[in-house]
Amino acid sequence: MKLFGAALVLAALQAPLQCSHDPDPSERTEDTAGDALWNLANDFESRGDHAAAHHTLETLVTRYPSSRHAAAARDRLDGGTWSEAERADQDGGTGGQGPPTRDSRSESR
């Protein structure tokens, strides 16, 4: 029994120790809620739905004020403009056009 206890202690000492730490934001594997709302607002804006983009940014600022996108969202709400780079990030570089919306498809028929 003593031998088993000693073996257990030795095995526990060999296990790697893991210190708790905050993950590096640049190495995130999942979007945060703030990231998702920011991306959604950009998508709405690229499709020309300014009211939905505005409402989404308001939600981001209200519910996630410490989000890394909150300051930029406040700027947009205060009359800032959407940069071409931000639009290109969201639409895969299609120049802010994005995929056709349901309304634009029905108009072409």
PABATOR-805163 format. One record per residue (C-alpha): residue number from 0; residue in one letter; z, x, y. Coordinates in Angstrom, 2 decimals. Layout:
<sites>
<site nr="NUM" rest="A" up="Z" east="X" north="Y"/>
...
</sites>
This chain:
<sites>
<site nr="0" rest="M" up="0.00" east="0.00" north="0.00"/>
<site nr="1" rest="K" up="0.78" east="2.87" north="2.38"/>
<site nr="2" rest="L" up="-2.58" east="4.39" north="1.56"/>
<site nr="3" rest="F" up="-4.33" east="1.13" north="2.44"/>
<site nr="4" rest="G" up="-2.44" east="0.94" north="5.77"/>
<site nr="5" rest="A" up="-3.36" east="4.52" north="6.61"/>
<site nr="6" rest="A" up="-7.01" east="3.88" north="5.78"/>
<site nr="7" rest="L" up="-6.98" east="0.79" north="8.01"/>
<site nr="8" rest="V" up="-5.50" east="2.76" north="10.92"/>
<site nr="9" rest="L" up="-8.07" east="5.54" north="10.48"/>
<site nr="10" rest="A" up="-10.90" east="2.99" north="10.40"/>
<site nr="11" rest="A" up="-9.63" east="1.35" north="13.58"/>
<site nr="12" rest="L" up="-9.47" east="4.72" north="15.33"/>
<site nr="13" rest="Q" up="-13.10" east="5.40" north="14.42"/>
<site nr="14" rest="A" up="-14.35" east="2.16" north="15.99"/>
<site nr="15" rest="P" up="-15.99" east="2.60" north="19.40"/>
<site nr="16" rest="L" up="-13.96" east="1.48" north="22.38"/>
<site nr="17" rest="Q" up="-15.66" east="-0.86" north="24.81"/>
<site nr="18" rest="C" up="-14.48" east="-1.00" north="28.38"/>
<site nr="19" rest="S" up="-15.01" east="-4.19" north="30.31"/>
<site nr="20" rest="H" up="-17.35" east="-3.83" north="33.26"/>
<site nr="21" rest="D" up="-19.65" east="-5.89" north="35.40"/>
<site nr="22" rest="P" up="-23.26" east="-5.72" north="34.20"/>
<site nr="23" rest="D" up="-25.83" east="-4.02" north="36.40"/>
<site nr="24" rest="P" up="-27.74" east="-6.81" north="38.22"/>
<site nr="25" rest="S" up="-31.01" east="-4.95" north="37.75"/>
<site nr="26" rest="E" up="-30.53" east="-5.09" north="33.97"/>
<site nr="27" rest="R" up="-29.98" east="-8.84" north="33.68"/>
<site nr="28" rest="T" up="-31.61" east="-10.50" north="30.71"/>
<site nr="29" rest="E" up="-31.22" east="-14.07" north="31.99"/>
<site nr="30" rest="D" up="-31.78" east="-15.76" north="35.33"/>
<site nr="31" rest="T" up="-28.79" east="-17.11" north="37.20"/>
<site nr="32" rest="A" up="-28.80" east="-20.64" north="38.59"/>
<site nr="33" rest="G" up="-29.48" east="-19.16" north="42.04"/>
<site nr="34" rest="D" up="-32.49" east="-17.26" north="40.67"/>
<site nr="35" rest="A" up="-33.84" east="-20.41" north="39.06"/>
<site nr="36" rest="L" up="-33.47" east="-22.46" north="42.26"/>
<site nr="37" rest="W" up="-35.09" east="-19.71" north="44.34"/>
<site nr="38" rest="N" up="-38.05" east="-19.57" north="41.94"/>
<site nr="39" rest="L" up="-38.31" east="-23.36" north="41.93"/>
<site nr="40" rest="A" up="-38.31" east="-23.52" north="45.74"/>
<site nr="41" rest="N" up="-41.06" east="-20.88" north="45.85"/>
<site nr="42" rest="D" up="-43.07" east="-22.86" north="43.31"/>
<site nr="43" rest="F" up="-42.73" east="-26.06" north="45.34"/>
<site nr="44" rest="E" up="-43.76" east="-24.22" north="48.50"/>
<site nr="45" rest="S" up="-46.80" east="-22.65" north="46.84"/>
<site nr="46" rest="R" up="-47.92" east="-26.14" north="45.77"/>
<site nr="47" rest="G" up="-47.48" east="-27.50" north="49.28"/>
<site nr="48" rest="D" up="-44.43" east="-29.67" north="48.54"/>
<site nr="49" rest="H" up="-42.41" east="-28.54" north="51.55"/>
<site nr="50" rest="A" up="-39.82" east="-31.32" north="51.30"/>
<site nr="51" rest="A" up="-38.96" east="-30.41" north="47.71"/>
<site nr="52" rest="A" up="-38.80" east="-26.70" north="48.61"/>
<site nr="53" rest="H" up="-36.46" east="-27.50" north="51.52"/>
<site nr="54" rest="H" up="-34.19" east="-29.65" north="49.35"/>
<site nr="55" rest="T" up="-34.08" east="-26.98" north="46.63"/>
<site nr="56" rest="L" up="-33.12" east="-24.29" north="49.16"/>
<site nr="57" rest="E" up="-30.38" east="-26.56" north="50.54"/>
<site nr="58" rest="T" up="-29.03" east="-26.96" north="47.01"/>
<site nr="59" rest="L" up="-29.10" east="-23.19" north="46.47"/>
<site nr="60" rest="V" up="-27.18" east="-22.51" north="49.71"/>
<site nr="61" rest="T" up="-24.67" east="-25.32" north="49.13"/>
<site nr="62" rest="R" up="-23.90" east="-24.83" north="45.45"/>
<site nr="63" rest="Y" up="-24.46" east="-21.07" north="45.09"/>
<site nr="64" rest="P" up="-23.55" east="-19.50" north="48.46"/>
<site nr="65" rest="S" up="-22.87" east="-16.10" north="46.88"/>
<site nr="66" rest="S" up="-26.27" east="-15.96" north="45.15"/>
<site nr="67" rest="R" up="-28.37" east="-12.92" north="45.92"/>
<site nr="68" rest="H" up="-30.99" east="-15.33" north="47.32"/>
<site nr="69" rest="A" up="-28.61" east="-17.35" north="49.54"/>
<site nr="70" rest="A" up="-29.24" east="-15.32" north="52.71"/>
<site nr="71" rest="A" up="-33.02" east="-15.57" north="52.33"/>
<site nr="72" rest="A" up="-32.70" east="-19.30" north="51.60"/>
<site nr="73" rest="R" up="-30.66" east="-19.79" north="54.79"/>
<site nr="74" rest="D" up="-33.36" east="-17.90" north="56.70"/>
<site nr="75" rest="R" up="-36.06" east="-20.22" north="55.31"/>
<site nr="76" rest="L" up="-33.98" east="-23.28" north="56.21"/>
<site nr="77" rest="D" up="-33.51" east="-21.93" north="59.75"/>
<site nr="78" rest="G" up="-37.26" east="-21.79" north="60.27"/>
<site nr="79" rest="G" up="-38.22" east="-18.56" north="58.54"/>
<site nr="80" rest="T" up="-41.63" east="-18.34" north="56.93"/>
<site nr="81" rest="W" up="-42.64" east="-17.71" north="53.35"/>
<site nr="82" rest="S" up="-44.14" east="-14.25" north="53.12"/>
<site nr="83" rest="E" up="-47.38" east="-13.70" north="51.23"/>
<site nr="84" rest="A" up="-45.52" east="-11.27" north="48.94"/>
<site nr="85" rest="E" up="-42.99" east="-13.96" north="48.00"/>
<site nr="86" rest="R" up="-45.78" east="-16.41" north="47.28"/>
<site nr="87" rest="A" up="-47.66" east="-13.85" north="45.20"/>
<site nr="88" rest="D" up="-44.50" east="-13.11" north="43.20"/>
<site nr="89" rest="Q" up="-44.24" east="-16.77" north="42.27"/>
<site nr="90" rest="D" up="-47.84" east="-17.67" north="41.53"/>
<site nr="91" rest="G" up="-49.00" east="-14.59" north="39.70"/>
<site nr="92" rest="G" up="-51.08" east="-13.37" north="42.63"/>
<site nr="93" rest="T" up="-53.33" east="-16.42" north="43.04"/>
<site nr="94" rest="G" up="-52.92" east="-16.36" north="46.81"/>
<site nr="95" rest="G" up="-50.38" east="-19.15" north="47.09"/>
<site nr="96" rest="Q" up="-52.63" east="-21.72" north="45.45"/>
<site nr="97" rest="G" up="-50.86" east="-21.97" north="42.10"/>
<site nr="98" rest="P" up="-52.11" east="-24.25" north="39.35"/>
<site nr="99" rest="P" up="-53.56" east="-27.61" north="40.37"/>
<site nr="100" rest="T" up="-51.09" east="-30.41" north="40.88"/>
<site nr="101" rest="R" up="-51.43" east="-33.82" north="39.31"/>
<site nr="102" rest="D" up="-52.59" east="-35.28" north="42.67"/>
<site nr="103" rest="S" up="-55.30" east="-32.67" north="43.19"/>
<site nr="104" rest="R" up="-56.65" east="-33.22" north="39.66"/>
<site nr="105" rest="S" up="-56.85" east="-36.97" north="40.16"/>
<site nr="106" rest="E" up="-58.63" east="-36.56" north="43.53"/>
<site nr="107" rest="S" up="-61.46" east="-34.57" north="41.95"/>
<site nr="108" rest="R" up="-62.39" east="-37.36" north="39.51"/>
</sites>
